[in-house]
Amino acid sequence: MEIKNLKNYISSEWVESKSKELLDVRNPATDEVMARVPLSTVEEVGEAVRAAKVAFLDWRETTPYTRARYMFRLKNLMEERFEDLAQIIVGEHGKIIDEARGEVRRGIENVEVAAGVPSLMMGYNMEDVSQGIDEECVYQPAGVFCCVAPFNFPSMVPLWFLPYAVACGNTYIVKPSEQCPMSQNAFFELLDEADFPPGVVNLVNGDKRVVDALLEHPDVRGLSFVGSTPVGKYLYAKAAANGKRAQCQTGAKNCLVVMPDAVLDKTVASIMTSAFGTAGQRCLSGSLVVAVGDVYEPLKDRLVESAARIKVGDGLDETVQMGPVVSQKALVRILGYVDKGLEEGARLILDGRGIKVEGYPNGYFIGPTIFTDVTPEMTIAQDEIFGPVLGIIRVADFDQAVEVIDRSRYGNAASLFTASGKLAREFKYRVQAGNIGINIGIVAPIASFPFSGMKDSFFGDLHGQGRDAIEFFTDRKVVITRWF
């Protein structure tokens, strides 16, 4: 396979980066180099921002109906290249093909919601706020925005933001993950085919240097980010220091609480998908099972039995249920957490280390791994491992389960498995997490709802997707009118 250097996309032109610094993009199943991504220069960031700023002048005057039509065109192009986009994700990330198809579908759904901008962007008004005086609030586009994308959903996550920003009349710059940049490269080919005006959408490859340059540029109005909590905190603080708005969706340690009255067959199936889907590399992955009372023994046995049957391999194989982790560095980090769990006294009841996948000797594979005898104080119960490692904590009752969740510094998602409506209501009322599941293992909001988060799982006021995105990408202008 020809190894190509990826390019930037600025003002409707594919531009080769002037940077001599290139990173290899490797297939996690084979360790083969598929492409090389440039670490662009600060000057190239400036070129993209200038192009976006110039384009904003005309784009904001384009009617919302016309902007929506670009979304319809983009949606159709994504449907036409659906399978191709999914296979690119598998190649660069390693997730199985069905998960990649789901990622593409979720991205398309966000484009579909953004196409409703003529209604979503409507303001409101009131006559006679005082005698002869009327008042109205209008939503207006704010300018140039940017996205710093993660590796785990390299195609979908930028679509939590870009379609809404652009449909609202802003212009946009995406900085893809340098680990998984190829799917954004393919997506921008579709944006180019959709014939957006020059400068409305732009792509700049790179690393921290590019991100800092975007946040320091006076013409960038705001940033959207998904990634780790330490990086999110840094970006949120830097954005505020430079007078920019930011939405930073960050780390997680999601608990799956199982009550004695849970329907175990369906519960175990949900936990398998939650804990081991995308090899545990989801901010919505369930990484801690909190077993309440007598459910512990039968649940533990069924989890091990089901996880041991998961077929691990190359994500393009339709029979495979879990692919590799994204990189050798990630694999080493995950194995370090397994060692740490053993060191702190947890009991390893399913060991995924040392797994061999026939035909793929160089892949970054680790099988499903399960710890029991985990306590909330342990490192593996507190840190986001971001791999296929599941811990089981045993508690006496529902209140102790809620306490385990609320003691965590994270607040991304939490799920309860039960047949009790009373406990379900109490769980969603009390638990400090932004996304709550009742008999749901992966609490992924659809595109018309915000992707929420609390505590160290989110920094900002308005989340990605839906109406929150419309609010984030617009300014509210209040107009008070009196005529003599």
C-alpha positions, 0 to 999 in steps of 0.5 A: 500500500502506498504510504501518503503524507496527509495534507491540510485543507484550507480555503477549499484547497488541499495544501501540503504542510511546510512542516518537516515533522511527520508522525506514522499512522499505524494499523493497530491490528498489524503495526503497519504504517498506513499514512504519515501526518504532518505536525503543522506550523503556527503559520499554517494555523494562521492561514486557516484562521485568516481563511475562516475569518474572511469566509465568515463575512459572506457565510453569516449572510447566507440564509439558514435555509441555504446553509441547511441545504449544504447539510442535506448534500453532505448527508447524502455524500456520507451515505454514499461513502458509508462503508468506505468511511467505516473501513477507514476508521477500523484501519486507523483505530482498530475497532470492529467494523460494526462499531465503526458503522455505528460511529458513521451513523451517529455522525450522519445523525448530527448532520441531520439534526443540524439541517434543522437550523432554520427552526433551531436558530429561531429567537423569541420576542415580546410586544409591549414590554413597556408602553409602545416598546417591543423586545426581541432576542435574535441568535447570531453566528459568532465567528471562527470556531475550532475542534480538537478531536480525540482518537477514539471516535475520530470520525463522529466527535467532530460532527458533534460540533462542526455541522451545528457551527457551520449551519448557524453561520460560523466558519470552522477549523478541525484539528484531527487526532494525530493518532487517527487523522485519516477518517477526518481527511476522508470526511473533508473530501466529502466537504470539498465535494459538497462545495462549501464556499472557500474558508467555511470549513478547514482542517489543520493536522498537528499536535499541541503546538497547533492547539495552542496556536488556535487558542492564542489566535485573537480571531478564534472565538471558541473551542470544542474538545473531547479527550482526557481530563488533564488536557481538558482542564488545560485547554479550558483554562487557556481558552478562558485566559484568552477570552474564548468560550470552550466546551471540554468533554473529558474523562470518565470512570463509569459505574454499572450498578446491578441490583439483585432483581436485575434480569441477569441475561440481558444485564450481562449482555449489556455489560459486555458491550459497555465494558469491552466494546471498542476495546474499552476505549470509550468515554462511555465504557462501563469500567466498574460493576457495582454488585449489590448484595446477593447478585455478586456471585451469579453475576461474577460467574456470568461475566467471566463466562461471557467475556471469555467467549469474546473473539478478539482480532482484526476489526475488518473480520465480521466474526470478531467481537473486539479489536486491538487497542489503538497503539503500542503505547496504550497497550503498555499503559493498560498492562501497567494498570493490570499490574497495579491492580494485582499489586494493590490486592485485587483478584484477577479472575479473567486475564487478557494479557498475552493473547495471541491472534493468529495471523496478527503477531504484531497487533496491539491486542489484549483480551477482556480482563476482569478484576474482583475484590476491588475496593473504591480506594484502588487505583484501578477503581479511580483512574480511567484505564481506557482499555478492556479492563473491568473491575467488580466492587461488592456492596451491601445495598443501593445507598452504598452503590450510590456512594461509590459513584458519587465519591468518584471525581468523574461524572460522565455516565452511570447505569442501574440495572433493576426491575424497580421503578422506585430505585430507578427514579431515585438513581436518576435523581441522586446520582452525580453523572451527566448521562444516566442509564436505566437497564442501559449499558452505553448511555449515548445520547442521540444527536438531538440531546446534549452529550452531558457530563459533570464534575471532572468529566466536563468543563464548560456550560454548554455540551456538544450536540442538539440545542446545547450546540446551537447555544454554544455557536451563537450569540444572543442579541437583545433588541429593544424597539420604540418608534415615534 
